[in-house]
Amino acid sequence: WYQRRVRAMRSFNSSITTTSLQRKKLEGEIELLTTRLDSANAKLDKINRAAQKNLKELTLQVHEGQQAKTEKEQTVLKLHQELQRVNDLLEQQTEQINKY
């Protein structure tokens, strides 16, 4: 009876030691993975900040481009109106010349 009890205790102690070693190994792996995850998150944050900056710059460029386009369209419209006015005057003068 005593020897069975001693064997059972040794077996139990051995499994505790094995479990403890496995636990320490897993804790080490978790720490390593946590470090890698933190590093990856830092890199992603850096990339995200750069992307945000680029987006702001591109948005500003698009806005400036739209303003320039609008200004050009307004200039073209004014020139077209002026050309129409000049054509109307020429047409009036041509009619007056034709009357004489």
Number of C-alpha atoms within 10 A of each C-alpha: 5 7 8 9 10 11 11 12 12 12 12 12 12 12 12 12 12 12 12 12 12 12 12 12 12 12 12 12 12 12 12 12 12 12 12 12 12 12 12 12 12 12 12 12 12 12 12 12 12 12 12 12 12 12 12 12 12 12 12 12 12 12 12 12 12 12 12 12 12 12 12 12 12 12 12 12 12 12 12 12 12 12 12 12 12 12 12 12 12 12 12 12 12 11 11 10 9 8 7 5
